C-alpha cells in the first residue's frame, strides 16, 4: 500500500473547473473531499481531506475526536449509496457536541456521496447547505463526484505513485515518450538520451513496477496518473 503518512491531514481546496460547474448547477455552502484512489486505500485509513469547511471547526472536530462520535460519519462511511444527515438523525441520536459544533458555524444538512472502486469505498464527497438536497440534486452530484475527485487529487496521487516506485526524472520522461508509441531510437532523439540509456531506464521501470514489459509499464503509469 502507498505510504500516505507524509500527507497533510487536511488542506484548503485548490481550483477545479469541474467542481465550479457542479457548484453552479447545484448550489451548496461547504464541501469536503476525503480519500485517495490508491491501491489498498480505504476511506478512513488515512486522513487526507480537501475542504472549505471553517478551519477552526475542522480542527476542533478532529482534536476533540468528534469524528469518532459522529453517527452521520459512521453510517456514511459504511454505505455504498449517498447518505443524508437528516436520514441518519431520524434513526439514530446524534452526539450533541457534533450538532452544536456544526450549528455554530452554519453547517447543516450534510450529505456524503461515497466513491467506490473494486468493492471498496476509497473517498467521500460531502456537501452541506441550509436547505436539504433533493434526490435529483444528489443524483447529479453523484455523477460529478468522481471527475471532481480526479481533478482535485491528481497531483497528490501522481506524487505518491512516483514515490512508491522510486521513479527518476529520466524514467518518467522515457515513459511519457513510450506512451506515444515511440521506439527506443525515437525516444533517444526526442529526449537526447542515448538508446542504451533509454532502454536502461525503461527496463528499470519495468522491474520497479513488477510488470512484464514497457507496454504494461505505460499502462500502469497511466493508471497511477504518473503520466497522462
Steps between C-alpha positions, in 0.01 A plus 500: 500500500617853426643685800275799573665595830666807348171651381338790686190404698287762331569772248316795356356431154666575171318618189297255296304586187278191529435579866392856426266380226341251740461766768340731247242235412431395862583776750646399836670683786789275604665189362769245580671237285665228707704204380725397212458245222806292584556125509398365840363834620169505684317814610600571859832315476684832490371852549547688175231763449457796270231721650370852534315421823600764760857417608439548872206257488699239306792523743272470803308212338816290484682637805206407724454171310144593411536304176493186714167607653342626178224250414448663160863435408487141627192417295621686192842331496335158508249581227521425130247773415468870590400569860333810639534633851122526531450130423763392752371729775147368449624152593783573743561753775783734404772608741405851611863611489506428127165669442597809699837531329358496150201717589738760642663547158187463289566148374171316450354218293828321439478249217779253420540339158729193511746430218566130450741281304548123507236459768656754739422859589819699443362853531201704609365829367313691770290809434278710725260793483216654697228312311494124426616372161238347273536147364568646155775727632666213686485285186662775294778554754553124518574501127739792542677377815742267319627757248524760777706261713733422209560867425560591866733211582694427179820677608500339845435155353776552244749606768424196715526261204839643402616454859359147511698388195800727572494630143770732368442798272653320201287191558181707505604689187566176312165362616325809365664455160429125501133572571486674161622184328858613440774241460818522706676662205235770465491554877876553482455774242216666692671486840870533411573181697697227327310193384676294767394747768139495377494120510660503844243746635206305361638169626542658843137618497378153399691348792383761751137459399531121484335481159590294195604766249498868411143484367377384840721761668337775293154367587586495871647850483181631340285318755702650785484845333879517475457594135198619302 
